[in-house]
Amino acid sequence: MSWLLAQLGPDTDPAVLQTRYARLHSARAVALEVLNERLSTLLAEPLKVSVNGVVTVDQSGNVAALERRIASVAAETAPDDTPATGRDLLTTVTLCPRRRR
């Protein structure tokens, strides 16, 4: 959860992230889905709105930042990623009997 919040921002609802994780079974997939939804929301509206002499709002910088973030998350290792070797790591503890004196 902390990795997801670090990728998506602290204002992201943890309950929504848990629901998505239960459906997608991957932290990276959850982060990419949320970031792609944010990007789609920005692209659904005009990127630049200008009222002459009053105000200009330009969202193209936000679009570029989200695209960079998506590429970064896709390239990073998520905490629940399986090793690239295809083998599971296994740690065992072997208890040896004490020798009597």
Disulfide bonds with the S-S distance in Angstrom:
none
